[in-house]
Amino acid sequence: MGTTPEWMQVLEFGGIFAVSMLLLDAIMDREAMGKWSNLVATVLSGLFVGMLEVFGWRVLRGGIAVLFFGVLLVASGCGFVLRRGRKPAKIASKMR
């Protein structure tokens, strides 16, 4: 399931990705930046990207595959929650 140095690299790559996405949200001045679902989705997406970067195609074999698809499922779920929360606000702003 990977060595300790590989998992440290996953955390490094994932952390860099997550911080850069949060900075991009801050620069774009998005209102959803501070919501817990956005933070969870960003952290899980960072872990997802880090696993892809470090393990490559090995991420689809063994125990890593279960963890990989679990992270993908939870990150996608957070994305759907964020998307669903934005729809009513955008619809209301267009009706005014």
Buried (B, 14 or more C-beta within 10 A) or exposed (E): EBEEEBBEBBEEBBBBBBEEBBEEBEEEEEEBBEBEBBBBBBBBBBBBBBBBBBBEEBBEEEEBEEBBEEBBEBBBBBBEBBEEEEEEEEEEEEEE
